């Protein structure tokens, strides 16, 4: 195979791998409530809108994959996680979500090491079609003598019929 042919093949493979990893979604940290944890990147699949810094458009009755990379300052044997629909005055937990984050990330969580959390969510047909701010939080289950952490970020989605 010629050098240009190898280059084209390499670009094709890299493009396929990037597509499998998800679209990097814009997100905001939760501010002071996010303590002793850094969220590096949030990926949502599908979310081609992320390229344009727009909310991820998700179809009701389908699945969405949420991944994020994080580093904590504190080790943890077990971690919990919860997603919330956030309004200007309230937060409502996403019903039916498995709160045991160890099913979606490597446990024990090792301090100062980059980890990935990976969760597939079923988007219920019961959710009204509209825009939402989703708050995602993951925390150390046991805040023993070495302290606790909270990985927290907010991203936008738009549910469509």
Buried (B, 14 or more C-beta within 10 A) or exposed (E): EEEEEEEEEEEEEEEEEEEEEBBBBBBBBBEEEBBBBBBEBBBBBBBEBBEEEBBBBBBBEEEBBBBBBBBBEBBBEEBBBBBBBBEEEEEEEBEEBEEEBBEBBEBEBEBEEEBBBEBEBEBEEEBEEEEBBBBBBBBBBEEEEEEBBBBBBBBBBBBEE
